[in-house]
Amino acid sequence: MNKFGTIIMLAGVGATAYVLGAKAGRSRYAEISGVAKKVWDDPKVKKARKRTSKKVEKAAESAARKLGL
């Protein structure tokens, strides 16, 4: 096979691998994002986020006072 034929064959194999990988990647991404959304919306996680947010606010206020801001 000459150089041109080899390049064409490699491009074809690469394009096929890309298309097949992209399809598999989309379904896996959808699966992972669905699970992440369920976890994020869980009532226990919401409560923990709220508690953490309050603690961060208090810490930021304390740091600002110490810095004289």
Contact map, one row per residue, 1 for C-alpha under 8 A:
111011000000000000000000000000000000000000000000000000000000000000000
111111000000000000000000000000000000000000000000000000000000000000000
111111100000000000000000000000000000000000000000000000000000000000000
011111110000000000000000000000000000000000000000000000000000000000000
111111111000000000000000000000000000000000000000000000000000000000000
111111111100000000000000000000000000000000000000000000000000000000000
001111111110000000000000000000000000000000000000000000000000000000000
000111111111000000000000000000000000000000000000000000000000000000000
000011111111100000000000000000000000000000000000000000000000000000000
000001111111110000000000000000000000000000000000000000000000000000000
000000111111111000000000000000000000000000000000000000000000000000000
000000011111111100000000000000000000000000000000000000000000000000000
000000001111111110000000000000000000000000000000000000000000000000000
000000000111111111000000000000000000000000000000000000000000000000000
000000000011111111100000000000000000000000000000000000000000000000000
000000000001111111110000000000000000000000000000000000000000000000000
000000000000111111111000000000000000000000000000000000000000000000000
000000000000011111111100000000000000000000000000000000000000000000000
000000000000001111111110000000000000000000000000000000000000000000000
000000000000000111111111000000000000000000000000000000000000000000000
000000000000000011111111100000000000000000000000000000000000000000000
000000000000000001111111110000000000000000000000000000000000000000000
000000000000000000111111111000000000000000000000000000000000000000000
000000000000000000011111111100000000000000000000000000000000000000000
000000000000000000001111111110000000000000000000000000000000000000000
000000000000000000000111111111000000000000000000000000000000000000000
000000000000000000000011111111100000000000000000000000000000000000000
000000000000000000000001111111110000000000000000000000000000000000000
000000000000000000000000111111111000000000000000000000000000000000000
000000000000000000000000011111111100000000000000000000000000000000000
000000000000000000000000001111111110000000000000000000000000000000000
000000000000000000000000000111111111000000000000000000000000000000000
000000000000000000000000000011111111100000000000000000000000000000000
000000000000000000000000000001111111110000000000000000000000000000000
000000000000000000000000000000111111111000000000000000000000000000000
000000000000000000000000000000011111111100000000000000000000000000000
000000000000000000000000000000001111111110000000000000000000000000000
000000000000000000000000000000000111111111000000000000000000000000000
000000000000000000000000000000000011111111001000000000000000000000000
000000000000000000000000000000000001111111001100000000000000000000000
000000000000000000000000000000000000111111101100000000000000000000000
000000000000000000000000000000000000011111111100000000000000000000000
000000000000000000000000000000000000000011111110000000000000000000000
000000000000000000000000000000000000000001111111000000000000000000000
000000000000000000000000000000000000001111111111100000000000000000000
000000000000000000000000000000000000000111111111110000000000000000000
000000000000000000000000000000000000000000111111111000000000000000000
000000000000000000000000000000000000000000011111111100000000000000000
000000000000000000000000000000000000000000001111111110000000000000000
000000000000000000000000000000000000000000000111111111000000000000000
000000000000000000000000000000000000000000000011111111100000000000000
000000000000000000000000000000000000000000000001111111110000000000000
000000000000000000000000000000000000000000000000111111111000000000000
000000000000000000000000000000000000000000000000011111111100000000000
000000000000000000000000000000000000000000000000001111111110000000000
000000000000000000000000000000000000000000000000000111111111000000000
000000000000000000000000000000000000000000000000000011111111100000000
000000000000000000000000000000000000000000000000000001111111110000000
000000000000000000000000000000000000000000000000000000111111111000000
000000000000000000000000000000000000000000000000000000011111111100000
000000000000000000000000000000000000000000000000000000001111111110000
000000000000000000000000000000000000000000000000000000000111111111000
000000000000000000000000000000000000000000000000000000000011111111100
000000000000000000000000000000000000000000000000000000000001111111111
000000000000000000000000000000000000000000000000000000000000111111111
000000000000000000000000000000000000000000000000000000000000011111111
000000000000000000000000000000000000000000000000000000000000001111111
000000000000000000000000000000000000000000000000000000000000000111111
000000000000000000000000000000000000000000000000000000000000000111111
